[in-house]
Amino acid sequence: MQLTERHIIDRADPRFVTIDQAVFTSKNLYNAALYLIRQSYIFEGKYLNYNEVQRRMQAHEAYKALPAKVGPTSLDAAR
């Protein structure tokens, strides 16, 4: 069994803007990685593994904007 914890942060909370920006950036990184994987598969016929995706995405602006632990986690979800 996996326990989870839920925090409800409404728009009036002072942390909302920071969290919203981080989530938006993480979503953009995930979508960019997915696009990269799809295009590689469609045009080159090969599936990019996690290491190759991470190497290519390190120059992406969304990857640089996120904290060091968050970027690789977003890319891992795209696999």
C-alpha positions in Angstrom: 0.0 0.0 0.0 1.3 3.4 -0.9 0.3 6.3 1.3 -0.3 9.8 -0.2 -0.7 13.2 1.2 -2.7 15.9 -0.4 -2.2 19.7 0.1 -4.8 22.1 -1.2 -3.3 25.5 -2.1 -5.7 28.0 -3.3 -5.0 31.1 -5.4 -4.8 33.4 -2.4 -1.9 31.4 -0.9 1.4 33.3 -1.3 3.1 30.1 -2.6 0.6 29.6 -5.4 2.4 31.7 -8.0 5.8 30.0 -7.5 4.2 26.5 -7.6 2.1 27.4 -10.6 5.2 28.6 -12.5 7.2 25.4 -11.6 4.3 23.1 -12.7 3.9 25.0 -16.0 7.7 24.8 -16.7 7.7 21.1 -15.8 4.8 20.5 -18.1 6.6 22.2 -21.0 9.7 20.1 -20.4 7.6 16.9 -20.4 5.9 17.9 -23.6 9.2 18.9 -25.3 10.8 15.5 -24.3 7.7 13.6 -25.6 7.9 15.6 -28.9 11.6 14.7 -29.2 11.0 11.0 -28.6 8.1 11.0 -31.1 10.0 12.8 -33.8 13.0 10.5 -33.4 10.8 7.5 -33.7 8.8 8.8 -36.7 11.8 10.1 -38.8 14.7 7.9 -37.6 12.9 4.8 -36.7 14.6 4.6 -33.3 13.3 5.1 -29.8 15.4 7.4 -27.6 16.3 6.0 -24.2 16.3 8.1 -21.0 20.0 9.0 -21.1 19.8 10.2 -24.7 16.7 12.3 -24.0 18.3 13.8 -20.9 21.5 14.6 -22.8 19.6 16.4 -25.6 17.2 18.2 -23.2 19.9 19.7 -20.9 20.1 22.7 -23.2 16.4 23.3 -23.2 15.3 26.5 -21.4 12.7 24.6 -19.3 15.3 22.1 -18.1 17.6 25.0 -17.0 14.7 26.8 -15.2 13.8 23.9 -13.0 15.6 22.8 -9.8 18.2 20.1 -10.3 16.0 17.3 -8.9 12.9 18.2 -10.8 14.2 18.3 -14.4 15.2 14.6 -14.5 12.0 13.6 -12.8 10.0 15.3 -15.5 12.0 13.6 -18.2 11.6 10.2 -16.5 7.8 10.6 -16.7 8.1 11.1 -20.5 9.6 7.6 -21.1 
